[in-house]
């Protein structure tokens, strides 16, 4: 069976998480949505329909999409915001041919014969109107696991970590956990990939959920790790770190201080003391020493967050910050409850920052200006080179496109030269 992942108009509700990446590259649980889908569907024949400026980014993630896939197979068309849980995939694969699965007014996906797929995807770059004309089947349990808003990613992380552990634990641990000076609570709920390094004084507490340390992860002395927790390949947990439940740390990250119920996508650093809670950090993010974000209001009310040009009530009591790719904050930064920080921002100063900061914003202490595009790209190139990753022409095109697309937002929020 062939798969095509498509984005619908609601993908913008997940900004800034999805501003520089397709929705299927959101990391939640131990995997990105694409990684979980690959594991659940058991196929490498994947195509995509995404926003035009993300074509190159998406091809990096799914290189086989550039190949000719004109095989005579049924095509499973899947909303790229779907978490990829096995129950959702089972509902899609069980559809009669040329039917779509819906949850109220939201299209989850569909199952098409090859000829009908060729006709539909050739007729309109936007698949959704074409698919909505097909016969519909409603989801069997009244819901489907589609991400809608940034707080969904944070809120669902613990449940997805537990479900992902069921798959990960099928592979035997690649590192012996019996290291002198390591204290494990419920060792049977701990999984180590290959070449994992644990230093003396480390505590792994899996009494409330699984702990998964992937290949090449390192944990320095006296760090406390509590499950459910996933630490990605070649990531580093600093000495004395306190990493609490429902946390995902993607590959090649460095994390220290206190972290709770948060997600770091990849290649991001929060190395020093300071609190990060109920937050989502994109890729290539850096949090300065002694910086903190609030994740609970003083009145214990639900947290409002800026979504697509308006304030929305998240309906949740705990919600920290959402920080887009390539954004940074300097030492002693103070981030309010439910703050949204866009793509490629550079913030500094101990004063409380506004709860919404548009992409490509530079400044602090109430004075913010546009972050000059050429300077932003030069910094990104230096940052990525330190991890032996090349900032190439595709990255430059992406930066320029996002800079242009977000300029009206900066003007509307008085981020002016």
PyMOL commands that set and color helices and strands:
alter all, ss='L'
color gray80, all
select helices_A, chain A and resi 9-14+23-25+33-41+52-61+63-66+86-93+114-123+127-132+150-168+187-189+373-386+393-412
alter helices_A, ss='H'
color red, helices_A
select strands_A, chain A and resi 2-6+27-28+31-32+46-49+75-79+99-103+106-112+135-138+183-185+190-192+197-198+203-205+211-213+218-219+224-226+229-231+236-237+242-243+247-249+254-255+258-260+263-266+269-270+275-277+280-283+286-287+292-293+304-307+310-313+322-323+328-329+334-335+340-341+346-347+356-357+361-364+367-370
alter strands_A, ss='S'
color yellow, strands_A
deselect
rebuild
show_as cartoon
